[in-house]
Amino acid sequence: MNNLVFFNNTTDIFSTFTVLVLGGCLINILAHNFKATKTRALGLYVWHSIFCVIYVFISLRQPADSIAYYIKSKGSFDFELGTYAVVYFIGFFSDTLSYLGVFMIFNIFGSIGLIAVDASLRHVTENKSSFVKFMVLIVVLLPSMNFWTGGIGKDSIAFMSTGLLLWASINFKQNYILLFIAFVCMFLVRPHIGAIMVFTFALSLLLTKISPLKRIFFIIISIIGMIKISPIVFKYLKLDQASSLQNYIDVRQGYNIDGGGSLDIGSLSIFNKIFTHGFRPLPYEAHNFLSFMSSIDNMLLLIVFSLSLFSALFFKGKKFSLNLSHPKENRWFLLIFSLSVMITSSMITSNLGISVRQKWMYMPILLYFMFLIMKVRWSNSSKF
C-alpha cells in the first residue's frame, strides 16, 4: 500500500503545481469575503500548504487513511455518505492527479476553513489589545489545526464546514446561504454532525431575537430538514431503533482502543471525557512525535481558555456578562452546536489520535467565545 510516491512523472509535477497555484488564486479572491488582506490570506494558505506536504511525507511512511482513500477511489463502488463520499470525490481527480496533487485539493478546503476561522477570531477581537490579537495569530498557526485539516479525508471538509458556519453565524442575515453550504459539506462527510447542526439551529431560533415571520419560516425549514435527514442519519449510524443508542455508544467507545493513543473512556466521568477529547494528550502522555506536537498545542489551548476565564471572572472592572442575544450574531446557535458536538464526540471517541483531529469541528467556535470574554487588563476595550 505504501508504494505510492509524490510524483510519477513530469506531468504529475506540473498538475500538482497547477492545483497549488489555482488554490492560491481562489484564496486571493476569497480574501475580500473574509475581510482579510491578500497578504494575510495567502500567508495562511502557504502555511497550511506546508503542513499539507508534511502530512503527505508522513503518510507515505506509516499507515494512513489517506492512502486507502486514494487507492479505493480508483476502483468501483456505490456512493454513500461519510467515507465513501470522500472516496467518490477523490475519484474525480485520482486518475489525473498524483497522490500529492489530490492532497492539494483537500488542502484548499482546509485553507478556506482556516481563513474563515481567522476572520471570525479577528472580528471578535477587533477592539481588543494587540496582545489578544497576537494570541489569535498564535491560535490560527497551531500545527494541529493546520496539519490534520490539510490531508485527504473527512477532516479537511468538516473543518471548512465549521469555519464557514462560524463566519456565517456572525452575520446570519447576509450569510445564510453560506450556512447552508456549511451544512451540506458537513452532512456529506459526517451526517450525524450535520443533523446536530440542523437541530441546534432550530433550537437557537427559539432564543434568538428575529422577527416572528422569519422565526416561523426557519423553524419550519429546520423541521422539514430534520424529518428528511433523520432516516438517513439513523441508517448511517446503523441505529434501527432509539433503544440501541446506548449500545451504539458502548460499541463506539470500544473502537480504536488498540493503538498507541488509545484509552478506556468507559470509566471516565463526563467532564473527564470532555477534557480528554478537547485537551489531551498532554506532554507527559505523548507517545510519538505527532502526539508530542499535539500536546504542545493542547497546552497553548489551555492557556487561552484559562486566561479568558480568569480575566472574565477576576478582572477588576465591569462585572462579567455574556450577551448571547446579539442583534446580528447567532451566538445561541454557535454555543449550543459546539457544546453538543463536543459532548457527543467525547462520549464515543476512545483514541487520542482521533480526538486531536475531530475536535476541530467545535474547537474554533469555543475559541471564538474564549476570545469574546477575554478581558485582560491590558485590553483596549471591555465591550462584550
C-alpha positions in Angstrom: 0.0 0.0 0.0 2.9 2.4 0.7 4.2 2.1 -2.9 2.8 5.5 -3.6 5.2 8.3 -4.3 4.9 12.1 -4.5 5.1 12.1 -8.3 5.2 9.5 -11.1 6.3 11.7 -13.9 6.8 15.3 -15.1 3.1 15.7 -15.8 2.3 15.0 -12.1 4.7 17.7 -11.1 3.1 20.2 -13.4 -0.5 19.3 -12.4 0.3 19.4 -8.7 1.9 22.8 -9.1 -1.2 24.0 -11.1 -3.5 22.9 -8.3 -1.4 24.8 -5.8 -1.4 28.0 -7.9 -5.2 27.7 -8.6 -5.8 27.3 -4.9 -3.8 30.4 -4.2 -5.8 32.3 -6.8 -9.0 31.2 -5.2 -7.8 32.2 -1.7 -6.8 35.6 -3.2 -10.3 36.1 -4.5 -12.0 35.0 -1.2 -9.8 37.2 0.9 -12.2 40.1 0.5 -15.2 38.0 1.6 -13.4 37.2 4.8 -12.3 40.8 5.3 -8.6 39.7 5.2 -5.7 41.4 3.4 -4.5 39.4 0.5 -1.1 39.1 2.2 -2.6 37.6 5.3 -4.9 35.2 3.4 -2.1 34.0 1.1 0.3 33.7 4.0 -2.2 31.4 5.8 -2.6 29.4 2.6 1.2 28.9 2.3 1.5 28.0 6.0 -1.4 25.5 5.6 0.2 24.1 2.4 3.5 23.4 4.2 1.7 21.2 6.7 -0.1 19.5 3.9 3.2 18.5 2.3 4.5 17.3 5.7 1.3 15.2 6.1 1.9 13.6 2.7 5.5 12.8 3.7 4.4 11.2 7.0 1.5 9.3 5.4 3.9 7.6 2.9 6.0 6.2 5.8 3.3 4.9 8.2 -0.3 3.6 7.9 -2.7 6.4 6.9 -6.4 6.5 5.9 -5.4 8.9 3.1 -3.6 6.2 1.2 -6.6 3.8 1.5 -8.9 6.6 0.3 -6.7 7.3 -2.7 -6.4 3.7 -3.8 -10.1 2.9 -3.3 -11.0 5.9 -5.5 -9.5 4.1 -8.5 -11.9 1.1 -8.1 -15.7 0.8 -8.4 -18.2 1.4 -5.6 -21.5 3.0 -4.8 -21.9 6.5 -3.4 -22.5 6.6 0.3 -22.4 9.4 2.9 -19.3 9.5 5.1 -16.1 7.8 4.0 -17.3 6.8 0.5 -18.5 10.4 -0.2 -14.8 11.4 0.2 -13.6 8.5 -1.9 -16.2 9.3 -4.6 -14.9 12.9 -4.7 -11.3 11.8 -4.9 -12.3 9.6 -7.9 -12.8 12.7 -10.0 -9.1 13.6 -9.6 -7.1 10.4 -8.8 -6.8 9.4 -12.5 -5.2 12.7 -13.5 -3.5 13.9 -10.3 -0.8 12.3 -8.2 -1.2 11.5 -4.5 0.3 14.9 -3.6 -2.0 16.6 -6.2 -5.1 15.2 -4.6 -3.8 16.3 -1.2 -3.5 19.8 -2.6 -7.2 19.7 -3.5 -8.1 18.9 0.1 -5.6 21.5 1.3 -7.7 24.1 -0.4 -10.7 23.0 1.7 -8.7 23.2 4.9 -7.3 26.6 3.9 -10.7 28.1 3.3 -11.7 26.8 6.8 -8.6 28.3 8.3 -9.2 31.7 6.7 -12.8 31.6 7.9 -11.8 30.8 11.4 -9.1 33.5 11.3 -11.7 36.1 10.1 -14.1 35.1 12.9 -11.5 35.4 15.6 -10.2 38.7 14.2 -13.8 40.0 14.2 -14.3 39.2 17.8 -11.0 40.8 18.9 -11.3 43.8 16.7 -11.5 46.2 19.6 -9.1 44.4 21.9 -5.4 44.8 22.6 -2.5 43.9 20.4 -1.7 41.1 22.9 -5.1 39.5 22.3 -4.8 39.8 18.6 -1.3 38.2 18.8 -2.9 35.3 20.7 -5.4 34.9 17.8 -2.5 34.7 15.3 -0.8 32.0 17.5 -4.0 30.0 17.6 -4.6 30.0 13.8 -1.0 29.0 13.3 -1.3 26.0 15.6 0.3 22.9 13.9 -2.6 20.6 14.9 -5.2 22.9 13.3 -3.2 23.1 10.1 -1.8 19.5 9.9 -4.9 17.4 10.3 -7.1 19.7 8.1 -4.7 19.5 5.2 -4.9 15.9 4.3 -7.1 13.6 2.2 -10.1 12.7 4.3 -13.2 13.9 6.1 -11.3 16.3 8.5 -10.4 19.0 5.9 -14.0 19.2 4.7 -15.5 19.1 8.2 -13.1 21.8 9.3 -14.1 24.0 6.3 -17.7 23.5 7.3 -17.1 24.6 10.8 -15.2 27.7 9.7 -17.9 28.7 7.3 -20.6 28.0 9.9 -18.8 30.3 12.4 -18.3 33.1 9.9 -21.8 32.8 8.6 -23.3 33.0 12.1 -21.5 36.3 12.8 -23.8 38.0 10.3 -26.5 35.4 9.6 -28.8 37.9 7.7 -26.2 38.3 5.0 -24.6 34.8 5.1 -27.5 32.3 5.4 -26.5 30.8 2.0 -23.0 30.2 3.4 -24.6 28.5 6.4 -26.4 26.1 4.0 -23.2 25.3 2.2 -21.6 24.5 5.6 -24.4 22.1 6.4 -24.2 20.3 3.1 -20.4 19.9 3.4 -20.7 18.5 7.0 -23.7 16.3 6.1 -21.8 14.6 3.2 -18.8 13.6 5.3 -20.3 13.4 8.9 -24.1 13.1 8.6 -24.7 12.9 12.4 -22.9 16.2 12.9 -24.9 17.7 10.0 -28.1 16.6 11.8 -26.9 18.2 15.1 -26.3 21.4 13.1 -29.9 21.5 11.8 -31.4 20.6 15.2 -29.4 23.1 17.2 -30.1 25.8 14.6 -33.8 25.2 15.0 -33.4 25.3 18.8 -31.4 28.5 18.7 -34.2 30.2 16.8 -36.4 30.0 19.9 -33.8 32.1 21.8 -32.6 34.4 19.1 -34.1 37.9 18.5 -35.5 37.8 15.0 -38.9 38.8 13.5 -41.7 36.3 14.2 -42.2 35.7 10.5 -38.5 34.7 9.9 -38.6 32.6 13.1 -41.5 30.6 11.9 -40.1 30.2 8.4 -36.7 29.0 9.5 -38.2 26.7 12.2 -40.4 25.1 9.5 -37.5 24.7 7.2 -35.4 23.1 10.0 -38.2 20.7 11.0 -38.7 19.6 7.4 -34.9 19.2 7.1 -34.8 17.0 10.3 -37.7 14.8 9.0 -35.9 14.3 5.7 -32.4 13.6 7.1 -33.2 11.6 10.2 -33.8 8.3 8.5 -30.5 8.8 6.5 -28.6 9.5 9.7 -30.0 6.5 11.6 -29.1 4.3 8.6 -25.6 5.8 8.6 -25.2 5.2 12.3 -26.8 1.8 11.9 -29.4 2.7 14.5 -32.6 0.7 13.8 -34.3 1.9 17.0 -33.8 4.5 19.7 -33.2 1.9 22.3 -30.0 0.9 20.6 -28.4 4.4 21.1 -26.7 3.3 24.4 -25.5 0.2 22.7 -24.1 2.3 19.8 -22.2 4.5 22.3 -20.8 1.4 24.1 -19.6 -0.1 20.8 -18.1 3.2 19.6 -16.2 3.5 22.8 -14.5 0.2 22.0 -13.3 1.3 18.6 -9.6 2.0 18.0 -8.5 1.0 21.5 -5.5 -1.0 20.4 -3.4 1.9 19.1 -0.7 3.9 21.0 -3.1 6.8 21.7 -6.0 4.6 22.9 -7.6 4.8 26.3 -10.6 3.4 28.1 -13.1 6.2 28.4 -15.9 4.0 29.7 -14.9 4.6 33.4 -14.3 8.3 33.0 -16.8 10.9 34.1 -18.5 13.1 31.5 -16.3 16.1 32.5 -13.1 14.0 32.2 -14.3 12.7 28.8 -14.8 16.3 27.6 -11.4 17.4 28.8 -9.8 14.3 27.3 -11.3 14.9 23.9 -10.5 18.6 23.8 -7.1 18.9 25.6 -5.3 15.6 25.6 -2.7 14.3 25.1 -0.7 16.4 27.4 3.1 16.5 27.1 3.7 13.7 29.6 1.2 11.4 27.6 2.9 11.8 24.2 4.0 8.5 22.7 5.4 9.8 19.4 6.4 13.0 17.6 2.9 13.8 16.4 1.3 13.3 19.7 4.0 15.4 21.3 3.3 18.3 18.9 -0.4 17.9 19.6 0.3 18.1 23.3 2.1 21.4 22.9 -0.9 22.7 21.0 -3.2 21.5 23.8 -1.1 23.4 26.3 -1.5 26.6 24.3 -5.2 26.0 24.1 -5.4 25.5 27.8 -3.5 28.8 28.3 -6.1 30.6 26.1 -9.0 29.1 27.9 -7.5 29.7 31.4 -6.6 33.3 30.6 -10.0 34.0 29.2 -11.9 32.5 32.1 -9.6 34.0 34.7 -9.7 37.5 33.2 -13.5 37.3 32.9 -14.1 36.3 36.5 -11.4 38.3 38.3 -10.8 41.4 36.2 -11.4 44.5 38.2 -13.9 46.5 36.3 -17.2 45.8 34.6 -19.0 42.8 36.0 -18.7 39.8 33.8 -21.7 39.2 31.4 -22.1 37.5 28.1 -24.7 38.7 25.6 -25.9 35.7 23.7 -28.8 37.5 22.2 -26.7 39.6 19.8 -28.7 41.6 17.2 -26.5 40.3 14.3 -24.7 37.2 15.5 -26.4 33.9 16.2 -24.4 33.2 19.3 -27.0 30.8 20.7 -26.6 28.6 17.7 -22.8 28.7 18.0 -22.9 27.8 21.7 -25.5 25.0 21.5 -23.9 23.5 18.4 -20.3 23.5 19.7 -21.3 22.1 23.1 -23.5 19.4 21.5 -20.7 18.3 19.2 -18.1 18.4 21.9 -20.2 16.3 24.3 -21.2 13.8 21.5 -17.7 13.4 20.3 -16.2 13.0 23.7 -18.7 10.2 24.5 -17.7 8.0 21.6 -14.0 8.7 20.9 -11.6 6.4 22.7 -8.4 7.3 20.8 -6.4 10.5 21.3 -5.1 10.3 17.8 -8.7 10.6 16.5 -9.7 13.2 19.1 -6.9 15.6 18.0 -8.5 15.6 14.6 -12.2 15.6 15.3 -12.1 18.4 18.0 -11.5 20.9 15.2 -15.2 20.5 14.4 -16.1 22.5 17.6 -12.8 24.0 19.0 -12.8 27.1 16.7 -16.2 28.0 18.0 -15.2 27.6 21.6 -12.2 29.7 20.9 -14.5 32.3 19.5 -16.3 32.5 22.8 -13.0 32.5 24.8 -11.7 35.5 22.9 -15.1 37.1 23.2 -14.9 37.0 27.0 -11.2 37.6 27.2 -10.9 40.8 29.3 -7.3 41.1 30.5 -6.5 44.5 32.0 -4.2 45.4 29.1 -7.1 45.1 26.6 -8.2 48.3 24.9 -11.9 47.6 25.3 -14.1 45.8 27.8 -17.1 45.6 25.5 -18.7 42.2 25.0 
